[in-house]
Amino acid sequence: MDIVASATAKEIRPSATLIVAAPNKANGHNYKVLMMKRNAKSSFIHAHVFPGGVVDKHDDASLWQPLLKQQPTTELTNKICAIRETFEESGLLLTHPPATAIQDKQVWRERVHNNASQFKVLCETHGLVPAVDRLTPFANWITPGAEKRRYNTHFFLTVWSPDSVAQADGTETVHLDWFSPKEALEQWRQQKIVLFPPQWYSLESMMPIQDHVNLAANAGIGALRTSNGKLSTIMPQHNPVNDPTWSERGYHTFLAYPGDEYYLDLKHGQPTGQSGDRHRIYIRGRMEGFELEKNVNVPEEEQSTSSTGKINKASL
């Protein structure tokens, strides 16, 4: 049973997101993360997200081979998309060499926004190469089948000292902020910003890592990545809350993630956890409150045989 295929008659669009962490003394961390508030027309209405967007045909790594001098791969295509979208939305341009000499960067942002093919033209014109080597695969999220718009989004992480001031593009992005993970989550708890589960969980996974030097190797291990850094593909699976311990606190739904007893793997439709295994986020209200319950790590390999445990197939 292929859960991805069976859950959708809707197109799942490939997309990419970049978490930009910049060295910066902050409360409890020595780095801050770039976040953007989307406009009201966005799929992430009023929410704070990381830069990113849908993969364009001009991001195809085969088109970039003369510049990158690497074998084209899907991951490479996603990285180019993440760097391009970050430039469009924030003005930060992650390249080798650093893009410090570009005087008409705002003009190029508009060109790239209107036509993604212009990103390659920009790089060729100024002798730049997208810094794909600086991007670490961080997470892979597939939008649940019940949603109207669905994406297969690859999150990447980079630690980068910006060569220019980030600015909202005024079109898709209306506001930019730099937060430490602690600051972002505190702003969310105070209902000053809106976060959706992938962004919330990314920040939660970064919380224990106080030094940016350790981010790429350690953030999200066991939660979003396996012990060797391999991505755990996550398509959150909705389930109703039946436990009074949680329902009495106002939680009505939980999203099961890999390793949870209620999470079915995406290739075989089999449980990824045993009875009592927990890797889930409980939801209160309309995404106003989240709480993580986790006592297992994501499986090291996708399971093809059933473990013991209850399965709520209706949630799929």
DODO-307196 format. One line per 8 residues: number of its first residue (from 0); for each residue x negated, y negated, z negated of C-alpha. Coordinates in nm, 2 decimals. Example, Ala and Ser with C-alpha at 12.3 -4.5 7.8 and 13.67 -1.06 7.14 Angstrom:
2
0	-1.23:0.45:-0.78 ~ -1.37:0.11:-0.71 .
//
This chain:
316
0	0.00:0.00:0.00 ~ -0.16:-0.33:0.11 ~ -0.02:-0.59:-0.13 ~ -0.14:-0.88:0.08 ~ 0.03:-0.75:0.40 ~ 0.35:-0.64:0.22 ~ 0.40:-0.96:0.03 ~ 0.42:-1.19:0.32 .
8	0.58:-1.26:0.65 ~ 0.43:-1.61:0.60 ~ 0.09:-1.71:0.74 ~ -0.19:-1.70:0.49 ~ -0.42:-1.98:0.60 ~ -0.80:-1.97:0.52 ~ -0.92:-2.26:0.32 ~ -1.22:-2.36:0.11 .
16	-1.28:-2.57:-0.20 ~ -1.60:-2.71:-0.35 ~ -1.66:-2.77:-0.72 ~ -1.93:-3.05:-0.73 ~ -2.10:-3.07:-1.06 ~ -2.33:-3.36:-1.11 ~ -2.59:-3.40:-1.39 ~ -2.45:-3.65:-1.63 .
24	-2.45:-3.66:-2.01 ~ -2.10:-3.59:-2.13 ~ -1.92:-3.48:-2.44 ~ -2.05:-3.13:-2.50 ~ -2.19:-3.08:-2.14 ~ -2.48:-3.23:-1.94 ~ -2.27:-3.25:-1.62 ~ -1.94:-3.38:-1.49 .
32	-1.72:-3.23:-1.22 ~ -1.56:-3.42:-0.93 ~ -1.18:-3.40:-0.93 ~ -0.92:-3.57:-0.71 ~ -0.56:-3.67:-0.75 ~ -0.36:-3.57:-0.44 ~ -0.09:-3.79:-0.28 ~ 0.28:-3.71:-0.30 .
40	0.28:-3.54:0.04 ~ 0.03:-3.28:-0.07 ~ 0.09:-2.92:-0.16 ~ -0.07:-3.02:-0.49 ~ 0.16:-3.31:-0.56 ~ 0.01:-3.55:-0.82 ~ -0.23:-3.27:-0.94 ~ -0.60:-3.30:-0.99 .
48	-0.79:-3.06:-0.77 ~ -1.14:-3.01:-0.63 ~ -1.22:-3.13:-0.28 ~ -1.12:-2.89:-0.01 ~ -0.88:-2.80:0.27 ~ -0.78:-2.56:0.55 ~ -1.05:-2.41:0.77 ~ -1.07:-2.58:1.11 .
56	-1.17:-2.40:1.43 ~ -1.47:-2.65:1.45 ~ -1.60:-2.51:1.12 ~ -1.67:-2.17:1.28 ~ -2.02:-2.08:1.19 ~ -2.10:-1.95:1.54 ~ -2.07:-2.32:1.67 ~ -2.32:-2.42:1.41 .
64	-2.59:-2.16:1.47 ~ -2.83:-2.39:1.66 ~ -2.83:-2.62:1.35 ~ -2.81:-2.37:1.07 ~ -3.02:-2.09:1.24 ~ -2.83:-1.83:1.05 ~ -2.62:-1.53:1.16 ~ -2.25:-1.65:1.16 .
72	-2.03:-1.51:0.89 ~ -1.69:-1.59:0.74 ~ -1.86:-1.71:0.42 ~ -2.07:-1.95:0.62 ~ -1.76:-2.08:0.80 ~ -1.60:-2.14:0.46 ~ -1.90:-2.32:0.33 ~ -1.91:-2.56:0.63 .
80	-1.54:-2.63:0.57 ~ -1.60:-2.70:0.20 ~ -1.88:-2.95:0.28 ~ -1.68:-3.12:0.56 ~ -1.37:-3.15:0.35 ~ -1.57:-3.29:0.06 ~ -1.72:-3.55:0.28 ~ -1.37:-3.65:0.42 .
88	-1.20:-3.67:0.09 ~ -1.48:-3.82:-0.13 ~ -1.75:-3.96:0.09 ~ -2.01:-3.72:-0.07 ~ -2.22:-3.57:0.21 ~ -2.41:-3.26:0.11 ~ -2.69:-3.21:0.37 ~ -3.06:-3.15:0.42 .
96	-3.22:-3.40:0.42 ~ -3.00:-3.61:0.19 ~ -2.78:-3.85:0.39 ~ -2.91:-4.17:0.24 ~ -2.98:-4.35:0.56 ~ -2.63:-4.34:0.71 ~ -2.51:-4.70:0.71 ~ -2.17:-4.64:0.87 .
104	-2.06:-4.35:0.65 ~ -1.70:-4.48:0.61 ~ -1.66:-4.49:0.99 ~ -1.78:-4.13:1.01 ~ -1.54:-4.03:0.74 ~ -1.25:-4.16:0.94 ~ -1.37:-3.99:1.26 ~ -1.41:-3.66:1.08 .
112	-1.07:-3.69:0.92 ~ -0.91:-3.75:1.26 ~ -1.11:-3.48:1.44 ~ -1.31:-3.21:1.26 ~ -1.54:-3.16:1.56 ~ -1.69:-3.50:1.47 ~ -1.86:-3.35:1.16 ~ -2.10:-3.15:1.38 .
120	-2.15:-3.47:1.59 ~ -2.23:-3.66:1.27 ~ -2.49:-3.40:1.17 ~ -2.65:-3.39:1.51 ~ -2.66:-3.77:1.55 ~ -2.84:-3.82:1.21 ~ -3.05:-3.50:1.21 ~ -2.87:-3.35:0.92 .
128	-2.79:-2.98:0.83 ~ -2.50:-2.89:0.59 ~ -2.65:-2.77:0.27 ~ -2.48:-2.43:0.28 ~ -2.77:-2.28:0.08 ~ -2.67:-2.50:-0.22 ~ -2.32:-2.35:-0.24 ~ -2.25:-2.05:-0.47 .
136	-1.94:-1.84:-0.42 ~ -1.73:-1.90:-0.73 ~ -1.38:-1.77:-0.69 ~ -1.13:-1.64:-0.43 ~ -0.76:-1.71:-0.48 ~ -0.47:-1.60:-0.26 ~ -0.14:-1.79:-0.31 ~ 0.13:-1.56:-0.45 .
144	0.39:-1.43:-0.19 ~ 0.68:-1.62:-0.33 ~ 0.53:-1.96:-0.25 ~ 0.63:-2.15:0.07 ~ 0.27:-2.23:0.17 ~ 0.01:-1.97:0.13 ~ -0.37:-1.99:0.14 ~ -0.67:-1.77:0.10 .
152	-0.90:-2.01:-0.07 ~ -1.27:-1.96:-0.13 ~ -1.40:-2.17:-0.42 ~ -1.77:-2.27:-0.41 ~ -1.98:-2.43:-0.68 ~ -2.28:-2.67:-0.63 ~ -2.49:-2.88:-0.86 ~ -2.57:-3.20:-0.67 .
160	-2.69:-3.55:-0.76 ~ -2.46:-3.76:-0.54 ~ -2.65:-3.99:-0.29 ~ -2.36:-4.24:-0.29 ~ -2.05:-4.34:-0.49 ~ -1.75:-4.11:-0.44 ~ -1.44:-4.29:-0.31 ~ -1.09:-4.17:-0.25 .
168	-1.00:-4.17:0.12 ~ -0.67:-4.34:0.05 ~ -0.48:-4.09:0.27 ~ -0.49:-3.74:0.12 ~ -0.66:-3.85:-0.20 ~ -0.54:-4.14:-0.41 ~ -0.78:-4.13:-0.70 ~ -1.12:-3.97:-0.79 .
176	-1.25:-3.88:-1.14 ~ -1.56:-3.73:-1.28 ~ -1.48:-3.51:-1.59 ~ -1.68:-3.27:-1.80 ~ -1.48:-2.94:-1.83 ~ -1.40:-3.04:-2.18 ~ -1.28:-3.39:-2.08 ~ -1.06:-3.25:-1.80 .
184	-0.89:-3.00:-2.02 ~ -0.84:-3.25:-2.29 ~ -0.68:-3.49:-2.04 ~ -0.46:-3.21:-1.93 ~ -0.36:-3.12:-2.28 ~ -0.26:-3.48:-2.34 ~ -0.05:-3.47:-2.02 ~ -0.26:-3.74:-1.86 .
192	-0.34:-3.52:-1.56 ~ -0.18:-3.23:-1.39 ~ -0.37:-2.90:-1.33 ~ -0.25:-2.59:-1.15 ~ -0.37:-2.24:-1.27 ~ -0.67:-2.20:-1.03 ~ -0.82:-2.54:-1.13 ~ -0.73:-2.49:-1.50 .
200	-0.89:-2.15:-1.50 ~ -1.20:-2.27:-1.32 ~ -1.26:-2.54:-1.58 ~ -1.18:-2.30:-1.86 ~ -1.45:-2.06:-1.72 ~ -1.70:-2.35:-1.70 ~ -1.63:-2.46:-2.06 ~ -1.88:-2.23:-2.23 .
208	-2.16:-2.34:-1.99 ~ -2.30:-2.66:-2.14 ~ -2.61:-2.69:-1.92 ~ -2.57:-2.73:-1.54 ~ -2.88:-2.53:-1.49 ~ -2.68:-2.22:-1.60 ~ -2.36:-2.29:-1.41 ~ -2.42:-2.10:-1.08 .
216	-2.54:-1.78:-1.26 ~ -2.30:-1.77:-1.55 ~ -1.98:-1.96:-1.49 ~ -1.68:-1.74:-1.43 ~ -1.86:-1.41:-1.48 ~ -1.61:-1.15:-1.60 ~ -1.32:-1.38:-1.52 ~ -1.35:-1.48:-1.16 .
224	-1.66:-1.29:-1.06 ~ -1.80:-0.95:-1.15 ~ -2.12:-0.90:-1.36 ~ -2.33:-0.92:-1.04 ~ -2.16:-1.24:-0.91 ~ -1.93:-1.07:-0.66 ~ -1.60:-1.25:-0.62 ~ -1.29:-1.09:-0.76 .
232	-1.01:-1.16:-0.51 ~ -0.71:-1.28:-0.71 ~ -0.35:-1.30:-0.59 ~ -0.17:-1.39:-0.92 ~ 0.13:-1.16:-0.99 ~ 0.43:-1.31:-1.17 ~ 0.59:-1.13:-1.46 ~ 0.86:-1.23:-1.71 .
240	0.75:-1.27:-2.07 ~ 0.93:-1.00:-2.29 ~ 0.70:-1.03:-2.59 ~ 0.87:-1.24:-2.87 ~ 0.53:-1.35:-2.99 ~ 0.50:-1.55:-2.67 ~ 0.86:-1.62:-2.58 ~ 0.92:-1.78:-2.92 .
248	0.64:-2.03:-2.84 ~ 0.82:-2.13:-2.52 ~ 0.62:-1.92:-2.27 ~ 0.86:-1.77:-2.01 ~ 0.62:-1.63:-1.74 ~ 0.27:-1.49:-1.71 ~ 0.04:-1.45:-1.42 ~ -0.14:-1.12:-1.42 .
256	-0.50:-1.12:-1.29 ~ -0.74:-0.83:-1.20 ~ -0.80:-0.59:-1.49 ~ -0.46:-0.66:-1.65 ~ -0.23:-0.35:-1.69 ~ 0.04:-0.53:-1.48 ~ -0.20:-0.63:-1.19 ~ -0.19:-0.41:-0.88 .
264	-0.50:-0.41:-0.66 ~ -0.45:-0.56:-0.32 ~ -0.56:-0.27:-0.11 ~ -0.39:0.03:-0.27 ~ -0.12:-0.11:-0.49 ~ -0.26:0.07:-0.79 ~ -0.29:-0.06:-1.15 ~ -0.63:-0.22:-1.22 .
272	-0.60:-0.19:-1.60 ~ -0.48:0.05:-1.87 ~ -0.20:0.00:-2.12 ~ -0.29:-0.29:-2.34 ~ -0.54:-0.44:-2.10 ~ -0.49:-0.82:-2.08 ~ -0.61:-1.07:-1.82 ~ -0.33:-1.31:-1.78 .
280	-0.22:-1.67:-1.81 ~ 0.10:-1.75:-1.99 ~ 0.31:-2.04:-1.85 ~ 0.53:-2.28:-2.04 ~ 0.77:-2.52:-1.87 ~ 0.70:-2.62:-1.51 ~ 0.33:-2.57:-1.53 ~ 0.31:-2.80:-1.84 .
288	0.13:-2.54:-2.06 ~ -0.11:-2.25:-2.00 ~ -0.27:-2.01:-2.24 ~ -0.52:-1.74:-2.15 ~ -0.50:-1.39:-2.30 ~ -0.80:-1.18:-2.20 ~ -0.95:-0.87:-2.35 ~ -1.11:-0.71:-2.03 .
296	-1.33:-0.83:-1.75 ~ -1.24:-0.82:-1.39 ~ -1.30:-0.47:-1.24 ~ -1.65:-0.42:-1.10 ~ -1.50:-0.25:-0.80 ~ -1.14:-0.25:-0.66 ~ -0.97:0.06:-0.79 ~ -0.81:0.31:-0.56 .
304	-0.66:0.55:-0.82 ~ -0.39:0.48:-1.08 ~ -0.48:0.41:-1.44 ~ -0.22:0.45:-1.72 ~ -0.01:0.14:-1.78 ~ 0.33:-0.01:-1.70 ~ 0.38:-0.17:-1.37 ~ 0.65:-0.43:-1.29 .
312	0.68:-0.38:-0.92 ~ 0.96:-0.63:-0.90 ~ 0.70:-0.90:-0.96 ~ 0.56:-0.84:-0.62 .
//
